[in-house]
Amino acid sequence: MQPKHFVAFDLGATSGRTILGSLRDGELVLKELTRFPNAILPLGGHYYWNIFSLYEHLCEGLRAAAREGVEITSVGIDTWGVDFAFIGRDGSLLGLPYAYRDPHTDGAPEEYFSKVLPKEEVYGDTGIQIMNFNSLYQLYAMQRDHSSQLAAADRLLFMPDALSYLLTGEMVTEYTIASTSQLLNPRTKRIEARLLEKMGLSAELFPPIVMPGHRIGTLRAELAAACGVPQLPVVAVAGHDTASAVAAVPAANERFAYLSSGTWSLMGIEVREPFINEQTERYNFTNEGGVEGTTRLLKNITGMWILEQCLKKWKEEGRDYSYPEIVKMATGAAPFRTMIDPDDASFAAPGDMPAAIRAYCGRTGQPVPDDDSATIRAIFESLALKYRFVLDRFRSLAPFGIERLHVIGGGSKNALLNQFTADSLGIPVTAGPSEATAVGNIMLQARAAGCVGTLQEMRSLIARCIPTEDFIPGDTAAWDAAYTRFKTIVK
Ligand code: LRH
């Protein structure tokens, strides 16, 4: 069989990549073509995404793909969740999209529940965890603050759809990314109009919903010419990065939990139908849309964000640590001295993270880490303990026994944290693929091109082609004792 080549644009909240995925005789080979930064842009007291710069990076990625000299079948884009751009009546992009860490949504869910619709109804309609930054509350805050962008908007496009629009001129609402917004009803798989209408907005803002695999259009002629590629088809993959990553879990059967590990740690299980009940509402569990109509029942846990912010601060102070140094420092530090709840509100915003950790220790009566090594150790141990806390809740809900945790995404390369996680959870951990989002993106394009059939076939192919590493629980007794302490500080 002739090889088929696909271009995946995989954009996270801190960086993006262009990956060329090649499929030949059931073998998948990945090649990173470009890597570029994506940083929150502080401007006039707000946080934005520089979508124009992202567009330029996509063009650069297309030029790099052209230089490979291979025939490309299609292009697909996945990004982080919830954020969106507005398009005016003349088709132009209306300014910069807000970044989800902008504080304009602080307290917005509570305002929405008291002024628009009660919390139970919002959760009942959507099954989505209440988080300040959900698109629903971003829209509420913009409407409340008389946003001129919103007033002028003809259409709203979620980030992957907005970028696909810039490439093709065609507008769609891809299902998995829309599911992160808290505007979609997972039972009907449609935008729930009353959530918008009750605050004076209309569901007409959204172009038609399409499923992963839908062909959005082809590259604009002038763009294709400028980048030296043909007018390639742009396919809606699972536009939500986490959905693409979960599609790439190399699991042999359904009895697994996943942890998509990056800036966020997204832990969950895959189920056939949404789980929306009193228990999932109490746990603030989310029912995001997956591939083949599956539901990603999951929970956002603050992941590498805290470490990333510490590393940024330490670098500013002249201490720039490499990844092997970080692991060595954590390995050498004393165990179980200080514990933090990674999801404490004080760690959510960008800023001086080591100071936020010190303040947290003061508030919770724990020893302040004496140096950077102790801080890193506290972060890794606390993450592994938080994973157990959340997994225990999934164990109480799952319609099957959870036999294994699949850790995927960039964080799966952290062998020390993987071992901590296996020890803390008491079940085997399989790590990899670390490029799960890009792999999922590529495989969904391959499925659209007819190279693979079902989700399970995709997963079997990934399991065959991409090496993984297993971590078996070891010293579980010490972790059990630590967990008893952890439960007294966690929310
Ligand atoms: C991870 C992620 C996560 C969302 C968050 C906004 O990149 O997509 O699933 O909750 O970004």
Boltz pocket constraint, residues with backbone or C-beta under 6 A from the ligand:
constraints:
  - pocket:
      binder: B
      contacts: [[A, 12], [A, 13], [A, 79], [A, 80], [A, 81], [A, 82], [A, 100], [A, 180], [A, 240], [A, 241], [A, 242], [A, 264], [A, 266], [A, 300]]
      max_distance: 6.0
